[in-house]
Amino acid sequence: MRLGLSLGYQTAWSTPADHLALAQEADRLGYSVVWAAEAYGSDSPSMLAWMAGQTERIDVGAAVMQIPARTPAATAMTAATIDALSGGRFRLGLGVSGPQVSEGWHGVRFAKPLSRTREFVDIVKLAIARKEVAYDGQHYTLPLPDGPGKALRLGFHPPRERIPIYLAAVGPKNLELAGEIADGWLAVFYAPEFAEEQLASVRAGRAKIGKELAGFDVVPSVPVVIGDDVASCAELVRWYAALYVGGMGSREQNFYNQLATRMGYGDAAREVQELYLAKRQRDAAAAVPMEFIDRTSLLGPKERVAERMREYAAAGVTTLSVSLFVADRDSGVQTLRTVAEALDLSGVGE
C-alpha cells in the first residue's frame, strides 16, 4: 500500500502556500501522489500545475476535475498539458459532482450521470491517444453535424498516450462503471469493515472487460488526526462528516447520506440530515455516530494508526490518501511525517 495526500480545495483557513509546503513535504517523504479538489471555488488543474513545477517525484492528481465544468476535449487538453509539464506525473480523476453544483453553478443538467460519464471518458481517451476525435453519442456528438466542424487530433505530443483515469464513485452502479472504464477509484468514507460490498461492484465492472481487481488502484481519502485520545481526535472530523452526510446535496439526493445508510447508519444519517438542513449544524455534528467517524478515519496515536493501516490494506486499499485535519502548516508537516512512520510500522507499505 502506498501513501497519498488529499489537499482538497482552497478554503478560508488554507492558502496555496500552505498546500504547496505540504505537497513538497509529501514529495520528500516518498508519498506517491498529491490530490487537489474543486467544487465551486478554486479549481484543481491550476493548483496541480503550480505544484507540479515545484515538486520532483510525486504524482499530481485531480480529485476531481468536474465533468460538467468542461468539455471532454478541454479536459483532455488540460490533462495532457499538465502531464507534459510534470514529466508524466499527472493522474486524471473525474466526477459528475452533484445536482446542485452541476445545474446551479455550471448550468449543466445532471440527468443520466452514468452514460454521460462513459461518453466523457471515451472522448478523453481518444484525444489523449492523439486519435481523431469523432464521436456519436447520446450526450456528445463530435464534430457537430451539418456544420463546418471537422474531426481533429490533439495538437501536440504529450509524454504518454495514456494517462491514468480515476472515477469518484459512491453508488453501486458508478462503482461498477469505475471498474469497467477507469484505472482507479477515488473513494470517500471508506470503512475496511464495509469495503467488500463496494469492491464487489468494482469487480463486476472489471469482469465486463475480462480483468480482475489486481492492477486497479483503490484510493480512499481518509481523515487523519494524530493524538493520544481517540475521542478528542474524532471531534475534529465530526463537522466534516456532518457536512457531507447532512448537507452535501438535497434531501432527496445526497449520495453520502445514502452511503452511510448502506453502511448501517440509516437512522443516524436521517437525523444528521434533518438537523443540518434545519440549519442546526452543531446538533447535526453531535449526531454523527462516533463509530462511523472512527471506522472511516485514522485517529489516535501512531501505533493505532499503523494497526488501522493494516486493516485498510487487507480491505483492498492500494493508495491510502490522507486528508489532514490540522490547525496549521507545521502541524500538517508533522502529521505527514507521523503517517509515513506509521506506514513503516504497519509493515504493509511498498
N, C-alpha and C positions, 0 to 999 in steps of 0.2 A: 504494500500500500504506500502511495506517495502522498505528499502534503501539498495543499494549495492554500491560497489566501483569497478570501472573498471580501473585497473592499466596499461593495455596494455602490451607492452614488453619493454625490456631494450633498451635505445637509448643513443645517445652521451651526452644527458643532464639529464640522470637519473642514479641512482645506485641501486643495490639490497638493500643497507641500507636505502635509501630513501623510496623504496617501502615497506620494512618491517615496517618502522616507521608509514607510512600511514595505513597499514593493522592493526597494533596494535592500532592505534587511532580509526579506524573504529570499531574494536572489542570492545574497551572501550565504545564507543558511542552507541553500540547496533545495528550497521549495520548487516544485515542478511548474507551477502556474499561478499567476495572479489574475483575478477576475474583476471586471468593473461592470456595474449595472446601469440601467436607465429606467426612468418611469415617465415623469413629465418635468424634469429639471435638467441636470447635467446629462450629457449623452455619453455612452460608453466608448465609441471609437475614438473620440477626441482624447479622452483620458488615456486610452491604451496606446495610441500613437505617441503621446507625450512620454509615457513611462517606458515604452519600447526603446526610445532613443537614449534613455538614461539607465538602462539595465543591460546585463550582459548575457545571461544564460536562461533566465526564467521565461517561460512562455507567457504570453499576454492573451487573455481570453475575454470575450464578450459574454456576460451572463446577466442580461442578454442584449442583443440588438433586436428591437421590437419589429415584428413582421409588418404591422400596419403603418409603421413610421417611414418605410422606404419601399421603393420598387425592388423586385428581385435583382434587377441589373445594377441598381445603385448599391445594394448590399454586396453584390459580388465585386464591384469596383473597389469599395471600401475595404473589404476583406483582403483582396489581392494586393492592394496598396500597403496596408499595414503589414501583411506578410512579407512584402518586399523590404519595407523599412526596417523590419525586425530581423531580417535574415532567416525567414521561415519559422517564426516563433508564434504565429497567430492561431487562435482557436475561435471558431465562429459558433457562438451559442445563439439560438433563436427561440423566440417565444411569441405567442399571439397576444400577450398582455391580457386585459380583461375588458368586458363590455364598456365600462365607464371611461377608461382611458382610450380605448380604440375608437369609440364613437364620439366621446366628448372632447378629446384632445386632438386626435388625428383625423377625425371625420371619416372613418372607415367602418363600414358595417361589420359587426362581429360574427354574423351568421356563418355557419359551416366552417368552423376553425380548422377541423382536421383536413378537409380536402384543400383548403387554402394553403395550409402548411405544406402538404405534399407537393402541390404545384410550385410553391415558392422555392422549396428545396431543389426540385427538379431543375428549375431555371438557374438558380445559383450555381449548381454543379456544372451545368452546360457552360456557363460563362467563365467560370474559373478554369475549366479544362480547355478554354480557348476554342470551343466548338461554335459553329453558327447557332445563334440563339433564335430558334424558330420553335414556337410552342402554340398548341391549340388546345386550351383547357377550358374548364368551366369558369375559372376566375381570371385567367391571364391568357391573352392572345397576342402573340408577337411574331412578326410585325402586325400592326393593326391592318385589317383587310380594307381593300378598296381605297388605299391612300399611298403616299409616297414612301412609306417606311420600307426598309429592307432588313434582311437578317444580317446581323453584324457579329463580329468576334471581338473579344476583349483586345484592346489596342496595344497591350504591351505583354511581355513575358514575365509573369511572376515566378518566384523561385520554385514553386510547387504547382503542379496541375491539379492537386487535390488537397484541400485544406480541411482539417477535422471539423466536422459539424456536430453540434450538440443540440438537443432539444430540452427546453424547460418543460417538464411534463408532470402533471399531478394525477389526472384521472386515468382509469384503466385503458381506455381506447387510445389516449395520447401516449401512454407508456408503450403500448404495442406499436404505435406508429414510430416512436423513437427507436425501438429495437429494429424496425424494418428499414428505415431510411437514414438513420444517423449513426455516428461513431461513438456517441456517448449520451448520457442522461444527466441533466442538471436537476438535482433533487432538493426538496425543502422539507423540513420536519421529518427527516429520515430517522426512524427508530429501528435499530437492529432487530428488536423483537417482532416487528411488523413487516420487515423487508421482504420476506418470502412471497407474500401476496403480490407486492408490487413487481418484484423481479419475475414472477410467473408471467405477467403481462408483457414484460420486455422480452422474455424467452419466446413467447408466442410470435412476436414480431420478428425475432431473429430466425425462427424456424421457417417463416414465409420465404426467406431468401437463402435457405439452406445453411444457416450458420448457427453456432451456439453462442453462449454468453461470453466465452473466452475472447479477449481482444476488444470487448465493448467496455468503455470507460464509465463507471458508475461514480458520480461526483455529487455527493450531498454537500450543501453549505450548512455548517454546523456551528451554532453559537458556542463560544468558549469563554469561560470565566475561571481564572485560577485563584484559589483561596483555600483557607483551612476549613471554612464552614460551608457545606454544600447548599443549605437553605439560603444563606446570605448571597451566595453566588447566583442562585436561581432568581433572586429578586431583580437582578439587572436584566434578565431575559424576559421577565414576566410581561412588560409593556409591549415588547416586540411581538410576543405570541398573541397577546390580546388584539393588537392592531390587525394582524393577518387573519386570525380566526374570527374576530368580531367585525372588523371594519374594512377589509380589503375586498371590496365588491359589494353587491347589493344583498338584500335579504333573500332574494330568490336565487342569486347566482354568486356564491362565494366558494371557490374551489378549495380553499384552505379549510374552511368550515366543514365542507364535505369530506375532506381527507381526515380531519380529526374525528368525524363521525365514524368513518370506516375503521379507524384505529381503536374504536371502542369508547370514545368520549362524547357520544351524541348528546346526552343531557347537558354536560358542561358546555359543549360547543354552542348549543342553543341559548344557554344562559349568557354566555360571553357575548354572543351576537346581539341579543336583546338589550343588554346593558350598554354595549358600545354604541349601537345605533340610537339609543336614547341619550347619548352624549354623557353617559356616566362611565367615562374611561377608567377612572380609578377603581370603581367597583368591578368593571369588566376584567381588569388586570388581576384583581384579587380572586376572581372566579376561575382563573386558569388553573387546572389541577397541577400540583407540584410534580406528580408522576409524569404528566405529559411533558413538562419542561425538562425534567431530568432525563427522560428517555430520548429526547431529541436534541440534547446539548452535551457539551463536555464541561463538567462542573467539578470543582474541588481541587485538592492537591495534585501534584504531578503524578503520584503513584495511582490515584484513582482514575485520572485521565488516561494513563497508559493502559489500565485494565479495560476501560471503555473502548479504547482504540482496538484492542484485540477483538472485542465484540463487533465493532464496525467492520473490521477486516473479514471476520468469519461470516458476516452478513452480506458479503459481496462487494463492499466498497473498494474501489481501486485508487481513487484520488479523494482524500479527505480534505475538503476545503474549509478552513476555519474562518468564522466571522468574529471579529474581536469586539467584545463588549468591555471597553476600557475608557478611562477618564481622559487620557491624553496620549500624545505620541510616544513618550518614554515608556509608559505602561504597555502600550501596544508592542513596542520593540521587545520588551522583556517577556511579554506573553508569547510572542513568536519564538523566542529562544526556549522558553519552557516547553512549548508544544513540540519543538524539534527534539528536545531532551526526552520528552515522554514517548515519542515515537521510537527513539533508540531503546528506551527501557522496555517498551512493549515487545520488541522482537519481531514486529510484523512489517517493518519498513523495508523498502527495496534498497 
